[in-house]
Amino acid sequence: MDSTSVRRPVPRSGWVFLVLAMLCTAPAVVWLVNGVWASLIGPPLVLGTLAVGIPLFARESEDFRGACLAVGWCLVVLSVLGSVFGLFVLTPPGIVLLAAASRSRPEPRHLPLAIGALVSAATLGFAGWAIVETWIAPHFQEPDALVATVQDRSLLLDGGFPELLTYDGSRLGHGATHVDLSSPGDGPGGRLVVVFDPRTPDADLTVLRQLLADLPGVSNVTLCAPPAGNCR
């Protein structure tokens, strides 16, 4: 009999958990898309996200298990050490990789299966909710802000009428709940955004728009589209 140990293929459940681990990187990917890649935690977050796919190259059970254990523990340790910086988002894929490693054992245990399934469900559920709330839902909301152009030499940009443009919009009234006046940046002029209660009657909204249009140096008062969450 050949002394070479029998090499077993990777079980289907192992591949399933590997796919779940890759899907669990969704929160990290969202962070990277939103610009975190350019910050201090960007490089380890990118490397950690890419490392989850390393076990894909394994074709035998032992190699697959070793890759999942190595990458999984590295992600867990990295996420713990960098938790205060936001690397905790690597914890779920790390745990699910450990569950994938357990499924490739000759006698897989049930506890890692339950933990991996629970972590996957919680992570994917949260990621789905966050994606819907952040990227999808705002495009189905009614406009709830007025945006206007402020000319370069407007008194507003020089500190004029600050008592009217309070942060909470209380001095403007007519449904205003938030005021943001941006000063000139690289280009001329500025921008005035006034958020209002979506339940504001049309009559009050008309008055509010006219109040803004009458301010010195303010022009092009329009409803913010897309909704205010993307205009602030």
Buried (B, 14 or more C-beta within 10 A) or exposed (E): EEEEEEEEEBBEBBBBBBBBBBBBBBBBBBBBEEEBEEEEBBEBBBEBBEBBEBBEEBEEBBBBBBBBBBBBBBBBEBBEEBEEEBBBBBBBBBBBBBBBBBBBBEEBEEEBBEBBBEBBEEBBEEBEEEBEEEEEEBEEEEBBBBBBBBBEEBEBBEEBEEEEBEEEBEBBEBBBBBBBBEEBEEEEBBBBBBBBBBEBEEEBBEBBBEBBEEBBBBEEBEBBEEBBBEBE
